Amino acid sequence: MAKQQKKKRNKAYTGKDASVSRPVVTRISAENRSKSRQWWYENKRIAKPVSIAVVVAVVVLWLLIELIRIASGSGA
């Protein structure tokens, strides 16, 4: 026979040695942002990697154009 698992306790401990639950403090701050700054704040998770990828693509494209120009011999 398989050993039976003990039933888990789902009642909160309330005795004298139980840990004291502290109240949760939620801090809220308000800021006045411009429209562009608010857009950046809301879309930062998506916009940051996309902008990095665009910059990398532009640099790679520029390097390829320069390499082709050097290879064709028309570089000054």
PyMOL Python script that loads the backbone (N, CA, C, O; Angstrom):
from pymol import cmd

cmd.read_pdbstr("""\
ATOM      1  N   MET A   1       0.819  -1.180   0.000  1.00  0.00           N
ATOM      2  CA  MET A   1       0.000   0.000   0.000  1.00  0.00           C
ATOM      3  C   MET A   1       0.870   1.254   0.000  1.00  0.00           C
ATOM      4  O   MET A   1       1.921   1.303   0.640  1.00  0.00           O
ATOM      5  N   ALA A   2       0.419   2.239  -0.713  1.00  0.00           N
ATOM      6  CA  ALA A   2       1.153   3.500  -0.770  1.00  0.00           C
ATOM      7  C   ALA A   2       0.881   4.317   0.481  1.00  0.00           C
ATOM      8  O   ALA A   2      -0.206   4.278   1.056  1.00  0.00           O
ATOM      9  N   LYS A   3       1.895   5.049   0.877  1.00  0.00           N
ATOM     10  CA  LYS A   3       1.762   5.887   2.068  1.00  0.00           C
ATOM     11  C   LYS A   3       0.851   7.071   1.744  1.00  0.00           C
ATOM     12  O   LYS A   3       1.042   7.741   0.729  1.00  0.00           O
ATOM     13  N   GLN A   4      -0.123   7.327   2.590  1.00  0.00           N
ATOM     14  CA  GLN A   4      -1.052   8.429   2.351  1.00  0.00           C
ATOM     15  C   GLN A   4      -0.429   9.745   2.804  1.00  0.00           C
ATOM     16  O   GLN A   4       0.251   9.810   3.828  1.00  0.00           O
ATOM     17  N   GLN A   5      -0.676  10.784   2.024  1.00  0.00           N
ATOM     18  CA  GLN A   5      -0.161  12.091   2.393  1.00  0.00           C
ATOM     19  C   GLN A   5      -1.039  12.705   3.464  1.00  0.00           C
ATOM     20  O   GLN A   5      -2.256  12.518   3.488  1.00  0.00           O
ATOM     21  N   LYS A   6      -0.384  13.449   4.354  1.00  0.00           N
ATOM     22  CA  LYS A   6      -1.133  14.151   5.383  1.00  0.00           C
ATOM     23  C   LYS A   6      -1.914  15.296   4.767  1.00  0.00           C
ATOM     24  O   LYS A   6      -1.461  15.928   3.813  1.00  0.00           O
ATOM     25  N   LYS A   7      -3.068  15.555   5.308  1.00  0.00           N
ATOM     26  CA  LYS A   7      -3.862  16.673   4.830  1.00  0.00           C
ATOM     27  C   LYS A   7      -3.173  17.969   5.240  1.00  0.00           C
ATOM     28  O   LYS A   7      -2.743  18.116   6.384  1.00  0.00           O
ATOM     29  N   LYS A   8      -3.069  18.914   4.293  1.00  0.00           N
ATOM     30  CA  LYS A   8      -2.376  20.163   4.577  1.00  0.00           C
ATOM     31  C   LYS A   8      -3.262  21.091   5.386  1.00  0.00           C
ATOM     32  O   LYS A   8      -4.482  21.127   5.225  1.00  0.00           O
ATOM     33  N   ARG A   9      -2.614  21.834   6.255  1.00  0.00           N
ATOM     34  CA  ARG A   9      -3.338  22.771   7.105  1.00  0.00           C
ATOM     35  C   ARG A   9      -3.609  24.050   6.318  1.00  0.00           C
ATOM     36  O   ARG A   9      -2.692  24.616   5.723  1.00  0.00           O
ATOM     37  N   ASN A  10      -4.860  24.507   6.309  1.00  0.00           N
ATOM     38  CA  ASN A  10      -5.194  25.731   5.599  1.00  0.00           C
ATOM     39  C   ASN A  10      -5.755  26.794   6.535  1.00  0.00           C
ATOM     40  O   ASN A  10      -6.284  27.808   6.082  1.00  0.00           O
ATOM     41  N   LYS A  11      -5.641  26.565   7.822  1.00  0.00           N
ATOM     42  CA  LYS A  11      -6.131  27.532   8.797  1.00  0.00           C
ATOM     43  C   LYS A  11      -4.959  28.389   9.258  1.00  0.00           C
ATOM     44  O   LYS A  11      -3.867  27.869   9.487  1.00  0.00           O
ATOM     45  N   ALA A  12      -5.166  29.677   9.395  1.00  0.00           N
ATOM     46  CA  ALA A  12      -4.095  30.576   9.816  1.00  0.00           C
ATOM     47  C   ALA A  12      -3.774  30.356  11.288  1.00  0.00           C
ATOM     48  O   ALA A  12      -4.672  30.137  12.100  1.00  0.00           O
ATOM     49  N   TYR A  13      -2.481  30.417  11.630  1.00  0.00           N
ATOM     50  CA  TYR A  13      -2.062  30.304  13.017  1.00  0.00           C
ATOM     51  C   TYR A  13      -2.378  31.597  13.746  1.00  0.00           C
ATOM     52  O   TYR A  13      -2.051  32.683  13.267  1.00  0.00           O
ATOM     53  N   THR A  14      -3.016  31.481  14.907  1.00  0.00           N
ATOM     54  CA  THR A  14      -3.400  32.683  15.650  1.00  0.00           C
ATOM     55  C   THR A  14      -2.896  32.661  17.083  1.00  0.00           C
ATOM     56  O   THR A  14      -3.291  33.509  17.883  1.00  0.00           O
ATOM     57  N   GLY A  15      -2.040  31.718  17.424  1.00  0.00           N
ATOM     58  CA  GLY A  15      -1.548  31.611  18.796  1.00  0.00           C
ATOM     59  C   GLY A  15      -0.576  32.712  19.164  1.00  0.00           C
ATOM     60  O   GLY A  15      -0.282  33.587  18.350  1.00  0.00           O
ATOM     61  N   LYS A  16      -0.069  32.671  20.414  1.00  0.00           N
ATOM     62  CA  LYS A  16       0.818  33.735  20.891  1.00  0.00           C
ATOM     63  C   LYS A  16       2.158  33.735  20.161  1.00  0.00           C
ATOM     64  O   LYS A  16       2.803  34.780  20.082  1.00  0.00           O
ATOM     65  N   ASP A  17       2.598  32.590  19.624  1.00  0.00           N
ATOM     66  CA  ASP A  17       3.874  32.541  18.918  1.00  0.00           C
ATOM     67  C   ASP A  17       3.705  32.614  17.394  1.00  0.00           C
ATOM     68  O   ASP A  17       4.651  32.368  16.647  1.00  0.00           O
ATOM     69  N   ALA A  18       2.505  32.951  16.947  1.00  0.00           N
ATOM     70  CA  ALA A  18       2.274  33.111  15.509  1.00  0.00           C
ATOM     71  C   ALA A  18       2.905  34.426  15.039  1.00  0.00           C
ATOM     72  O   ALA A  18       2.977  35.395  15.794  1.00  0.00           O
ATOM     73  N   SER A  19       3.359  34.445  13.787  1.00  0.00           N
ATOM     74  CA  SER A  19       3.980  35.661  13.275  1.00  0.00           C
ATOM     75  C   SER A  19       2.918  36.745  13.107  1.00  0.00           C
ATOM     76  O   SER A  19       1.781  36.480  12.715  1.00  0.00           O
ATOM     77  N   VAL A  20       3.319  37.949  13.410  1.00  0.00           N
ATOM     78  CA  VAL A  20       2.397  39.071  13.334  1.00  0.00           C
ATOM     79  C   VAL A  20       2.373  39.566  11.892  1.00  0.00           C
ATOM     80  O   VAL A  20       3.414  39.859  11.304  1.00  0.00           O
ATOM     81  N   SER A  21       1.169  39.653  11.333  1.00  0.00           N
ATOM     82  CA  SER A  21       1.068  40.157   9.965  1.00  0.00           C
ATOM     83  C   SER A  21       1.044  41.679  10.007  1.00  0.00           C
ATOM     84  O   SER A  21       0.223  42.292  10.689  1.00  0.00           O
ATOM     85  N   ARG A  22       1.961  42.262   9.263  1.00  0.00           N
ATOM     86  CA  ARG A  22       2.053  43.721   9.240  1.00  0.00           C
ATOM     87  C   ARG A  22       1.178  44.256   8.115  1.00  0.00           C
ATOM     88  O   ARG A  22       0.987  43.587   7.100  1.00  0.00           O
ATOM     89  N   PRO A  23       0.657  45.441   8.291  1.00  0.00           N
ATOM     90  CA  PRO A  23      -0.178  46.007   7.234  1.00  0.00           C
ATOM     91  C   PRO A  23       0.665  46.331   5.998  1.00  0.00           C
ATOM     92  O   PRO A  23       1.834  46.701   6.107  1.00  0.00           O
ATOM     93  N   VAL A  24       0.059  46.187   4.840  1.00  0.00           N
ATOM     94  CA  VAL A  24       0.742  46.466   3.583  1.00  0.00           C
ATOM     95  C   VAL A  24       0.555  47.942   3.255  1.00  0.00           C
ATOM     96  O   VAL A  24      -0.565  48.451   3.228  1.00  0.00           O
ATOM     97  N   VAL A  25       1.679  48.623   3.005  1.00  0.00           N
ATOM     98  CA  VAL A  25       1.626  50.041   2.682  1.00  0.00           C
ATOM     99  C   VAL A  25       1.808  50.196   1.182  1.00  0.00           C
ATOM    100  O   VAL A  25       2.808  49.740   0.627  1.00  0.00           O
ATOM    101  N   THR A  26       0.854  50.831   0.527  1.00  0.00           N
ATOM    102  CA  THR A  26       0.933  51.088  -0.902  1.00  0.00           C
ATOM    103  C   THR A  26       1.193  52.565  -1.105  1.00  0.00           C
ATOM    104  O   THR A  26       0.390  53.410  -0.711  1.00  0.00           O
ATOM    105  N   ARG A  27       2.327  52.870  -1.727  1.00  0.00           N
ATOM    106  CA  ARG A  27       2.666  54.273  -1.968  1.00  0.00           C
ATOM    107  C   ARG A  27       2.325  54.625  -3.410  1.00  0.00           C
ATOM    108  O   ARG A  27       2.715  53.925  -4.345  1.00  0.00           O
ATOM    109  N   ILE A  28       1.611  55.691  -3.571  1.00  0.00           N
ATOM    110  CA  ILE A  28       1.209  56.148  -4.901  1.00  0.00           C
ATOM    111  C   ILE A  28       1.724  57.567  -5.087  1.00  0.00           C
ATOM    112  O   ILE A  28       1.545  58.428  -4.225  1.00  0.00           O
ATOM    113  N   SER A  29       2.365  57.794  -6.221  1.00  0.00           N
ATOM    114  CA  SER A  29       2.825  59.150  -6.517  1.00  0.00           C
ATOM    115  C   SER A  29       2.290  59.558  -7.883  1.00  0.00           C
ATOM    116  O   SER A  29       2.175  58.739  -8.795  1.00  0.00           O
ATOM    117  N   ALA A  30       1.972  60.817  -8.003  1.00  0.00           N
ATOM    118  CA  ALA A  30       1.433  61.338  -9.264  1.00  0.00           C
ATOM    119  C   ALA A  30       2.458  62.291  -9.875  1.00  0.00           C
ATOM    120  O   ALA A  30       3.122  63.049  -9.169  1.00  0.00           O
ATOM    121  N   GLU A  31       2.574  62.235 -11.204  1.00  0.00           N
ATOM    122  CA  GLU A  31       3.485  63.119 -11.913  1.00  0.00           C
ATOM    123  C   GLU A  31       2.762  63.734 -13.096  1.00  0.00           C
ATOM    124  O   GLU A  31       1.920  63.101 -13.733  1.00  0.00           O
ATOM    125  N   ASN A  32       3.104  64.960 -13.371  1.00  0.00           N
ATOM    126  CA  ASN A  32       2.600  65.613 -14.577  1.00  0.00           C
ATOM    127  C   ASN A  32       3.621  65.401 -15.677  1.00  0.00           C
ATOM    128  O   ASN A  32       4.741  65.907 -15.606  1.00  0.00           O
ATOM    129  N   ARG A  33       3.229  64.652 -16.692  1.00  0.00           N
ATOM    130  CA  ARG A  33       4.135  64.348 -17.802  1.00  0.00           C
ATOM    131  C   ARG A  33       3.579  64.948 -19.084  1.00  0.00           C
ATOM    132  O   ARG A  33       2.370  65.120 -19.242  1.00  0.00           O
ATOM    133  N   SER A  34       4.500  65.263 -19.999  1.00  0.00           N
ATOM    134  CA  SER A  34       4.061  65.698 -21.324  1.00  0.00           C
ATOM    135  C   SER A  34       3.492  64.483 -22.064  1.00  0.00           C
ATOM    136  O   SER A  34       3.640  63.350 -21.607  1.00  0.00           O
ATOM    137  N   LYS A  35       2.847  64.722 -23.201  1.00  0.00           N
ATOM    138  CA  LYS A  35       2.235  63.617 -23.948  1.00  0.00           C
ATOM    139  C   LYS A  35       3.275  62.611 -24.403  1.00  0.00           C
ATOM    140  O   LYS A  35       3.062  61.402 -24.308  1.00  0.00           O
ATOM    141  N   SER A  36       4.416  63.115 -24.904  1.00  0.00           N
ATOM    142  CA  SER A  36       5.455  62.195 -25.378  1.00  0.00           C
ATOM    143  C   SER A  36       6.078  61.427 -24.219  1.00  0.00           C
ATOM    144  O   SER A  36       6.356  60.234 -24.340  1.00  0.00           O
ATOM    145  N   ARG A  37       6.297  62.106 -23.102  1.00  0.00           N
ATOM    146  CA  ARG A  37       6.873  61.445 -21.918  1.00  0.00           C
ATOM    147  C   ARG A  37       5.907  60.392 -21.380  1.00  0.00           C
ATOM    148  O   ARG A  37       6.345  59.318 -20.970  1.00  0.00           O
ATOM    149  N   GLN A  38       4.607  60.673 -21.372  1.00  0.00           N
ATOM    150  CA  GLN A  38       3.610  59.703 -20.908  1.00  0.00           C
ATOM    151  C   GLN A  38       3.573  58.495 -21.833  1.00  0.00           C
ATOM    152  O   GLN A  38       3.455  57.360 -21.371  1.00  0.00           O
ATOM    153  N   TRP A  39       3.674  58.735 -23.155  1.00  0.00           N
ATOM    154  CA  TRP A  39       3.691  57.629 -24.108  1.00  0.00           C
ATOM    155  C   TRP A  39       4.899  56.744 -23.855  1.00  0.00           C
ATOM    156  O   TRP A  39       4.783  55.519 -23.851  1.00  0.00           O
ATOM    157  N   TRP A  40       6.071  57.366 -23.640  1.00  0.00           N
ATOM    158  CA  TRP A  40       7.295  56.598 -23.373  1.00  0.00           C
ATOM    159  C   TRP A  40       7.134  55.786 -22.094  1.00  0.00           C
ATOM    160  O   TRP A  40       7.547  54.626 -22.054  1.00  0.00           O
ATOM    161  N   TYR A  41       6.546  56.362 -21.049  1.00  0.00           N
ATOM    162  CA  TYR A  41       6.357  55.666 -19.775  1.00  0.00           C
ATOM    163  C   TYR A  41       5.467  54.441 -19.943  1.00  0.00           C
ATOM    164  O   TYR A  41       5.716  53.400 -19.336  1.00  0.00           O
ATOM    165  N   GLU A  42       4.426  54.567 -20.768  1.00  0.00           N
ATOM    166  CA  GLU A  42       3.489  53.466 -20.948  1.00  0.00           C
ATOM    167  C   GLU A  42       4.006  52.396 -21.899  1.00  0.00           C
ATOM    168  O   GLU A  42       3.662  51.224 -21.743  1.00  0.00           O
ATOM    169  N   ASN A  43       4.833  52.774 -22.891  1.00  0.00           N
ATOM    170  CA  ASN A  43       5.270  51.826 -23.921  1.00  0.00           C
ATOM    171  C   ASN A  43       6.758  51.499 -23.858  1.00  0.00           C
ATOM    172  O   ASN A  43       7.322  50.990 -24.827  1.00  0.00           O
ATOM    173  N   LYS A  44       7.389  51.783 -22.740  1.00  0.00           N
ATOM    174  CA  LYS A  44       8.833  51.611 -22.613  1.00  0.00           C
ATOM    175  C   LYS A  44       9.275  50.166 -22.825  1.00  0.00           C
ATOM    176  O   LYS A  44      10.312  49.920 -23.441  1.00  0.00           O
ATOM    177  N   ARG A  45       8.503  49.216 -22.323  1.00  0.00           N
ATOM    178  CA  ARG A  45       8.890  47.800 -22.436  1.00  0.00           C
ATOM    179  C   ARG A  45       8.971  47.340 -23.880  1.00  0.00           C
ATOM    180  O   ARG A  45       9.790  46.482 -24.211  1.00  0.00           O
ATOM    181  N   ILE A  46       8.134  47.897 -24.743  1.00  0.00           N
ATOM    182  CA  ILE A  46       8.125  47.511 -26.154  1.00  0.00           C
ATOM    183  C   ILE A  46       9.041  48.414 -26.969  1.00  0.00           C
ATOM    184  O   ILE A  46       9.768  47.943 -27.844  1.00  0.00           O
ATOM    185  N   ALA A  47       9.004  49.709 -26.683  1.00  0.00           N
ATOM    186  CA  ALA A  47       9.717  50.685 -27.507  1.00  0.00           C
ATOM    187  C   ALA A  47      11.226  50.596 -27.354  1.00  0.00           C
ATOM    188  O   ALA A  47      11.955  50.832 -28.317  1.00  0.00           O
ATOM    189  N   LYS A  48      11.710  50.259 -26.163  1.00  0.00           N
ATOM    190  CA  LYS A  48      13.159  50.225 -25.947  1.00  0.00           C
ATOM    191  C   LYS A  48      13.843  49.158 -26.801  1.00  0.00           C
ATOM    192  O   LYS A  48      14.783  49.491 -27.522  1.00  0.00           O
ATOM    193  N   PRO A  49      13.414  47.879 -26.757  1.00  0.00           N
ATOM    194  CA  PRO A  49      14.067  46.881 -27.608  1.00  0.00           C
ATOM    195  C   PRO A  49      13.901  47.159 -29.097  1.00  0.00           C
ATOM    196  O   PRO A  49      14.807  46.888 -29.885  1.00  0.00           O
ATOM    197  N   VAL A  50      12.746  47.699 -29.486  1.00  0.00           N
ATOM    198  CA  VAL A  50      12.525  48.001 -30.901  1.00  0.00           C
ATOM    199  C   VAL A  50      13.476  49.099 -31.360  1.00  0.00           C
ATOM    200  O   VAL A  50      14.043  49.012 -32.449  1.00  0.00           O
ATOM    201  N   SER A  51      13.655  50.128 -30.540  1.00  0.00           N
ATOM    202  CA  SER A  51      14.564  51.209 -30.921  1.00  0.00           C
ATOM    203  C   SER A  51      16.010  50.730 -30.972  1.00  0.00           C
ATOM    204  O   SER A  51      16.770  51.165 -31.838  1.00  0.00           O
ATOM    205  N   ILE A  52      16.402  49.846 -30.064  1.00  0.00           N
ATOM    206  CA  ILE A  52      17.753  49.284 -30.089  1.00  0.00           C
ATOM    207  C   ILE A  52      17.949  48.463 -31.363  1.00  0.00           C
ATOM    208  O   ILE A  52      18.995  48.554 -32.006  1.00  0.00           O
ATOM    209  N   ALA A  53      16.948  47.662 -31.729  1.00  0.00           N
ATOM    210  CA  ALA A  53      17.046  46.846 -32.941  1.00  0.00           C
ATOM    211  C   ALA A  53      17.150  47.717 -34.189  1.00  0.00           C
ATOM    212  O   ALA A  53      17.893  47.388 -35.113  1.00  0.00           O
ATOM    213  N   VAL A  54      16.410  48.824 -34.221  1.00  0.00           N
ATOM    214  CA  VAL A  54      16.469  49.734 -35.372  1.00  0.00           C
ATOM    215  C   VAL A  54      17.856  50.355 -35.481  1.00  0.00           C
ATOM    216  O   VAL A  54      18.408  50.438 -36.578  1.00  0.00           O
ATOM    217  N   VAL A  55      18.423  50.787 -34.371  1.00  0.00           N
ATOM    218  CA  VAL A  55      19.765  51.381 -34.392  1.00  0.00           C
ATOM    219  C   VAL A  55      20.791  50.362 -34.870  1.00  0.00           C
ATOM    220  O   VAL A  55      21.654  50.695 -35.683  1.00  0.00           O
ATOM    221  N   VAL A  56      20.715  49.129 -34.383  1.00  0.00           N
ATOM    222  CA  VAL A  56      21.648  48.088 -34.802  1.00  0.00           C
ATOM    223  C   VAL A  56      21.497  47.810 -36.296  1.00  0.00           C
ATOM    224  O   VAL A  56      22.496  47.652 -36.997  1.00  0.00           O
ATOM    225  N   ALA A  57      20.261  47.749 -36.791  1.00  0.00           N
ATOM    226  CA  ALA A  57      20.023  47.502 -38.219  1.00  0.00           C
ATOM    227  C   ALA A  57      20.590  48.621 -39.076  1.00  0.00           C
ATOM    228  O   ALA A  57      21.156  48.357 -40.137  1.00  0.00           O
ATOM    229  N   VAL A  58      20.448  49.874 -38.634  1.00  0.00           N
ATOM    230  CA  VAL A  58      20.984  51.007 -39.384  1.00  0.00           C
ATOM    231  C   VAL A  58      22.508  50.943 -39.423  1.00  0.00           C
ATOM    232  O   VAL A  58      23.108  51.195 -40.468  1.00  0.00           O
ATOM    233  N   VAL A  59      23.135  50.613 -38.309  1.00  0.00           N
ATOM    234  CA  VAL A  59      24.600  50.515 -38.270  1.00  0.00           C
ATOM    235  C   VAL A  59      25.084  49.394 -39.183  1.00  0.00           C
ATOM    236  O   VAL A  59      26.050  49.578 -39.923  1.00  0.00           O
ATOM    237  N   VAL A  60      24.435  48.244 -39.143  1.00  0.00           N
ATOM    238  CA  VAL A  60      24.832  47.119 -39.998  1.00  0.00           C
ATOM    239  C   VAL A  60      24.646  47.493 -41.464  1.00  0.00           C
ATOM    240  O   VAL A  60      25.511  47.188 -42.285  1.00  0.00           O
ATOM    241  N   LEU A  61      23.550  48.139 -41.808  1.00  0.00           N
ATOM    242  CA  LEU A  61      23.307  48.571 -43.189  1.00  0.00           C
ATOM    243  C   LEU A  61      24.377  49.560 -43.650  1.00  0.00           C
ATOM    244  O   LEU A  61      24.882  49.457 -44.768  1.00  0.00           O
ATOM    245  N   TRP A  62      24.719  50.516 -42.789  1.00  0.00           N
ATOM    246  CA  TRP A  62      25.761  51.488 -43.127  1.00  0.00           C
ATOM    247  C   TRP A  62      27.100  50.794 -43.349  1.00  0.00           C
ATOM    248  O   TRP A  62      27.818  51.123 -44.294  1.00  0.00           O
ATOM    249  N   LEU A  63      27.444  49.834 -42.487  1.00  0.00           N
ATOM    250  CA  LEU A  63      28.708  49.098 -42.653  1.00  0.00           C
ATOM    251  C   LEU A  63      28.721  48.294 -43.953  1.00  0.00           C
ATOM    252  O   LEU A  63      29.750  48.228 -44.625  1.00  0.00           O
ATOM    253  N   LEU A  64      27.599  47.687 -44.313  1.00  0.00           N
ATOM    254  CA  LEU A  64      27.531  46.943 -45.569  1.00  0.00           C
ATOM    255  C   LEU A  64      27.695  47.867 -46.778  1.00  0.00           C
ATOM    256  O   LEU A  64      28.383  47.524 -47.739  1.00  0.00           O
ATOM    257  N   ILE A  65      27.066  49.028 -46.724  1.00  0.00           N
ATOM    258  CA  ILE A  65      27.204  49.983 -47.831  1.00  0.00           C
ATOM    259  C   ILE A  65      28.657  50.427 -47.966  1.00  0.00           C
ATOM    260  O   ILE A  65      29.178  50.507 -49.078  1.00  0.00           O
ATOM    261  N   GLU A  66      29.307  50.712 -46.859  1.00  0.00           N
ATOM    262  CA  GLU A  66      30.721  51.123 -46.890  1.00  0.00           C
ATOM    263  C   GLU A  66      31.604  49.991 -47.404  1.00  0.00           C
ATOM    264  O   GLU A  66      32.543  50.239 -48.161  1.00  0.00           O
ATOM    265  N   LEU A  67      31.324  48.772 -47.010  1.00  0.00           N
ATOM    266  CA  LEU A  67      32.107  47.616 -47.469  1.00  0.00           C
ATOM    267  C   LEU A  67      31.945  47.426 -48.972  1.00  0.00           C
ATOM    268  O   LEU A  67      32.923  47.157 -49.669  1.00  0.00           O
ATOM    269  N   ILE A  68      30.725  47.561 -49.480  1.00  0.00           N
ATOM    270  CA  ILE A  68      30.493  47.450 -50.912  1.00  0.00           C
ATOM    271  C   ILE A  68      31.195  48.566 -51.671  1.00  0.00           C
ATOM    272  O   ILE A  68      31.763  48.332 -52.738  1.00  0.00           O
ATOM    273  N   ARG A  69      31.160  49.788 -51.122  1.00  0.00           N
ATOM    274  CA  ARG A  69      31.818  50.909 -51.773  1.00  0.00           C
ATOM    275  C   ARG A  69      33.345  50.700 -51.828  1.00  0.00           C
ATOM    276  O   ARG A  69      33.980  51.019 -52.834  1.00  0.00           O
ATOM    277  N   ILE A  70      33.924  50.168 -50.750  1.00  0.00           N
ATOM    278  CA  ILE A  70      35.366  49.901 -50.727  1.00  0.00           C
ATOM    279  C   ILE A  70      35.713  48.778 -51.703  1.00  0.00           C
ATOM    280  O   ILE A  70      36.707  48.860 -52.425  1.00  0.00           O
ATOM    281  N   ALA A  71      34.883  47.722 -51.721  1.00  0.00           N
ATOM    282  CA  ALA A  71      35.149  46.577 -52.588  1.00  0.00           C
ATOM    283  C   ALA A  71      35.032  46.952 -54.074  1.00  0.00           C
ATOM    284  O   ALA A  71      35.757  46.406 -54.907  1.00  0.00           O
ATOM    285  N   SER A  72      34.137  47.866 -54.405  1.00  0.00           N
ATOM    286  CA  SER A  72      33.966  48.239 -55.822  1.00  0.00           C
ATOM    287  C   SER A  72      35.037  49.237 -56.256  1.00  0.00           C
ATOM    288  O   SER A  72      35.183  49.484 -57.454  1.00  0.00           O
ATOM    289  N   GLY A  73      35.781  49.811 -55.331  1.00  0.00           N
ATOM    290  CA  GLY A  73      36.893  50.689 -55.668  1.00  0.00           C
ATOM    291  C   GLY A  73      36.501  52.119 -55.918  1.00  0.00           C
ATOM    292  O   GLY A  73      37.310  52.905 -56.412  1.00  0.00           O
ATOM    293  N   SER A  74      35.284  52.474 -55.591  1.00  0.00           N
ATOM    294  CA  SER A  74      34.865  53.860 -55.814  1.00  0.00           C
ATOM    295  C   SER A  74      35.010  54.715 -54.554  1.00  0.00           C
ATOM    296  O   SER A  74      34.516  55.841 -54.513  1.00  0.00           O
ATOM    297  N   GLY A  75      35.682  54.192 -53.533  1.00  0.00           N
ATOM    298  CA  GLY A  75      35.868  54.948 -52.301  1.00  0.00           C
ATOM    299  C   GLY A  75      36.905  56.041 -52.482  1.00  0.00           C
ATOM    300  O   GLY A  75      37.877  55.847 -53.211  1.00  0.00           O
ATOM    301  N   ALA A  76      36.725  57.164 -51.846  1.00  0.00           N
ATOM    302  CA  ALA A  76      37.649  58.277 -52.037  1.00  0.00           C
ATOM    303  C   ALA A  76      38.748  58.257 -51.013  1.00  0.00           C
ATOM    304  O   ALA A  76      39.619  59.127 -51.025  1.00  0.00           O
TER     305      ALA A  76
END
""", "prot")
cmd.dss("prot")
cmd.show_as("cartoon", "prot")
cmd.util.cbc("prot")
cmd.orient("prot")
